């Protein structure tokens, strides 16, 4: 407990009400966050797709060079993982050698993430307790990469959220987004099945009205002067616990990559 008090004393904590809807539900998920055999294994498995996707896109844009040694893939690159939770994606990104910051406004998630960070002694990784809306005020044009993976569907004012994410990007920097499609298939899987029928997730983890259509997400990015360079659907197979890219972004899930105008 003393370790957490000391760690949290060094965080910039903002008292403004965060632009997030399901804080209580996430608190219920805290204990199972790093159980890669439990229901959140679908998030752990998603790393196989999204880490490779992020690095591949950065190579294509010339932001990084392809390396044999994966521990240096993101060397010299600053990354902000917005809505990092307990660090499921943040940790793997830190192993690629970049300067990684995980940002979340949920204190329980930050406790989980920092505990693991201290155990692993990762010098290029830090976690900050804050909402992006407040954090962006003093951190404009700071990061080469901003990642908002499985986050925007939990945000009330999505236009404000994306505006603040883009503000943290350097001109020419990349933003990566993955989220639920606004479809009946997505609603059935994440709400009806996982929450209502199986009770595998706490009720209220997802709100269908907060799922964002891919075209709307693209328009919000363009409004912030970002050029969308990649958009594709993502599908999950429960038979082998793997995620795959598909052409249709309207079925279950999708990913977007955009570049901030110079």
C-alpha positions in Angstrom: 0.0 0.0 0.0 2.8 2.4 0.8 4.3 1.7 -2.6 1.1 2.9 -4.3 0.8 6.0 -2.1 4.3 7.0 -3.0 3.7 6.3 -6.7 0.4 8.1 -6.8 1.9 11.1 -5.0 4.0 11.7 -8.1 1.2 11.5 -10.6 -0.5 14.6 -12.0 -4.1 14.0 -10.8 -6.8 16.2 -12.2 -10.0 16.7 -10.3 -12.1 17.6 -13.3 -14.9 15.0 -14.0 -13.4 12.7 -16.6 -15.1 12.2 -19.9 -15.7 8.5 -19.2 -18.9 6.6 -18.6 -18.2 3.2 -17.1 -15.7 3.8 -14.3 -17.6 1.5 -11.8 -17.7 -1.4 -14.3 -14.0 -1.1 -14.9 -13.3 -1.3 -11.2 -15.1 -4.6 -11.2 -12.8 -5.8 -14.0 -9.6 -4.8 -12.2 -8.9 -8.1 -10.5 -9.2 -10.1 -13.8 -7.3 -7.6 -15.9 -4.1 -9.7 -16.3 -5.7 -13.1 -16.3 -5.0 -14.1 -19.9 -7.1 -17.2 -19.4 -10.2 -15.4 -18.3 -12.7 -13.4 -20.3 -10.2 -10.6 -20.9 -8.0 -13.0 -22.9 -9.7 -11.5 -26.0 -7.9 -8.2 -25.1 -4.6 -10.0 -24.6 -4.9 -11.9 -27.9 -5.8 -8.6 -29.6 -2.2 -7.6 -29.0 -1.0 -10.0 -31.6 -2.8 -8.0 -34.2 -2.5 -4.4 -32.9 1.2 -4.3 -32.0 2.2 -5.7 -35.4 -0.3 -3.3 -37.1 1.1 -0.2 -35.3 4.7 -1.0 -36.2 3.8 -1.9 -39.8 2.0 1.3 -40.3 4.9 3.3 -38.8 7.3 1.6 -41.1 5.1 2.4 -44.1 5.0 6.1 -43.2 8.8 6.2 -42.6 8.4 7.0 -38.9 10.5 4.0 -38.0 12.8 1.6 -39.8 12.3 -2.2 -39.9 14.7 -3.8 -37.5 15.8 -7.3 -36.8 16.0 -6.6 -33.0 12.4 -6.0 -32.0 13.6 -4.4 -28.7 14.7 -1.4 -30.7 11.8 -1.2 -33.1 10.4 2.0 -31.5 13.7 3.5 -30.4 13.5 7.2 -30.3 9.7 7.2 -30.7 7.4 8.7 -28.0 4.0 6.9 -27.6 1.0 7.9 -25.6 -1.5 5.1 -24.8 -4.8 6.8 -24.0 -7.2 4.8 -21.8 -4.4 2.3 -21.1 -6.3 0.5 -18.3 -4.0 -1.9 -16.6 -1.4 -1.8 -19.4 -2.3 -4.8 -21.5 -1.2 -2.9 -24.7 1.2 -0.4 -23.0 3.5 -3.1 -21.7 4.1 -4.8 -25.1 4.8 -1.5 -26.7 7.4 -0.7 -24.0 9.3 -3.8 -25.0 9.9 -2.3 -28.4 12.3 0.3 -27.1 10.2 3.5 -27.4 9.4 6.1 -24.7 6.0 4.9 -23.6 3.4 6.7 -21.5 0.2 5.1 -20.3 -2.7 7.4 -19.5 -5.9 6.5 -17.6 -8.3 8.3 -15.3 -9.2 5.2 -13.3 -7.1 4.9 -10.2 -7.6 1.2 -9.8 -6.3 0.5 -13.3 -3.3 2.8 -12.7 -2.5 0.9 -9.5 -2.5 -2.4 -11.4 -0.3 -1.0 -14.2 2.2 0.6 -11.9 2.5 -2.5 -9.7 3.5 -4.6 -12.8 5.8 -1.8 -14.0 7.7 -1.8 -10.7 8.0 -5.6 -10.7 9.5 -5.6 -14.2 11.7 -2.5 -13.8 10.9 -0.9 -17.2 12.8 2.4 -17.4 11.1 3.6 -20.6 7.5 3.2 -19.3 5.5 5.5 -17.1 1.8 5.7 -16.1 -0.1 8.9 -15.4 -3.4 9.2 -13.7 -5.4 11.7 -15.7 -8.1 12.2 -18.3 -6.8 13.1 -21.8 -8.9 16.3 -21.7 -6.8 17.7 -18.9 -3.5 16.1 -19.9 -3.6 17.6 -23.4 -3.6 21.1 -22.0 0.1 21.0 -21.1 1.2 18.3 -23.5 0.4 19.6 -27.0 2.5 18.5 -30.0 4.5 16.2 -27.7 4.1 12.6 -29.0 5.1 10.8 -32.2 2.3 8.3 -31.7 -1.0 8.3 -29.9 -2.9 5.1 -29.4 -6.6 5.0 -28.3 -7.4 1.2 -28.4 -10.7 0.0 -27.0 -11.3 3.4 -25.4 -13.5 5.7 -27.5 -16.6 3.5 -27.0 -16.4 4.3 -23.3 -16.3 8.1 -23.8 -19.2 10.5 -23.6 -18.0 13.4 -25.7 -16.1 11.6 -28.5 -15.3 14.7 -30.5 -13.7 16.3 -27.5 -11.8 13.1 -26.8 -10.3 12.8 -30.3 -9.5 16.5 -30.4 -7.4 16.2 -27.2 -5.7 13.0 -28.5 -4.7 14.8 -31.7 -3.5 17.9 -29.8 -1.0 15.7 -28.0 0.4 14.6 -31.4 3.4 16.2 -33.1 2.7 17.5 -36.6 3.1 14.4 -38.9 2.5 12.1 -36.0 0.2 9.0 -36.1 -3.0 8.2 -34.2 -4.2 4.6 -34.0 -7.8 3.7 -33.0 -9.5 0.3 -32.5 -13.1 0.1 -31.3 -16.4 -1.7 -31.7 -18.4 -1.2 -34.9 -21.8 0.3 -34.4 -23.6 -2.9 -35.6 -26.2 -5.4 -34.3 -23.5 -8.1 -34.4 -21.2 -6.0 -32.1 -24.1 -5.2 -29.8 -25.0 -8.9 -29.5 -21.5 -10.0 -28.7 -20.3 -7.3 -26.3 -23.6 -6.5 -24.6 -26.2 -9.2 -25.0 -23.9 -12.2 -24.8 -21.0 -11.1 -22.6 -22.9 -8.9 -20.2 -26.6 -9.9 -20.2 -26.5 -13.7 -20.9 -23.1 -14.9 -19.7 -22.4 -12.1 -17.1 -18.7 -12.4 -18.2 -18.5 -8.6 -18.1 -20.1 -6.3 -15.6 -23.4 -4.8 -16.8 -22.8 -1.3 -18.1 -19.3 -2.1 -19.4 -20.6 -1.1 -22.8 -23.4 1.2 -24.0 -24.6 0.7 -27.6 -25.4 4.3 -28.0 -21.7 5.1 -27.4 -20.4 2.8 -30.2 -19.1 5.0 -32.9 -19.7 4.3 -36.6 -16.4 4.2 -38.6 -17.5 7.0 -41.0 -18.2 9.2 -38.0 -14.9 8.4 -36.5 -13.2 9.3 -39.8 -15.0 12.5 -40.1 -14.0 13.5 -36.5 -10.4 12.8 -37.4 -10.6 14.8 -40.6 -12.1 17.7 -38.6 -8.9 17.7 -36.5 -6.9 17.9 -39.8 -5.8 14.2 -39.8 -5.4 12.2 -43.0 -6.9 8.7 -42.6 -4.4 6.4 -44.2 -5.8 3.0 -43.1 -9.2 1.7 -42.2 -10.3 -2.0 -42.0 -12.6 -4.3 -40.1 -11.5 -6.7 -37.4 -13.1 -10.0 -36.5 -12.7 -12.3 -33.5 -12.7 -16.1 -33.7 -13.6 -17.8 -30.4 -12.6 -21.2 -31.9 -8.8 -20.4 -31.9 -8.9 -17.2 -29.8 -7.5 -15.0 -32.5 -8.3 -11.7 -34.2 -8.2 -11.2 -38.0 -8.3 -8.2 -40.4 -11.3 -8.3 -42.7 -12.4 -5.8 -45.4 -15.8 -5.0 -44.0 -15.5 -2.6 -41.0 -19.2 -2.7 -40.2 -19.5 -6.2 -38.8 -17.8 -6.3 -35.4 -14.7 -4.2 -34.9 -12.4 -1.9 -36.8 -9.1 -0.1 -36.8 -8.1 3.3 -38.0 -4.7 4.9 -38.6 -4.5 8.7 -39.3 -1.7 11.2 -39.6 -1.8 14.7 -38.2 -1.2 17.4 -40.8 2.3 19.0 -40.7 
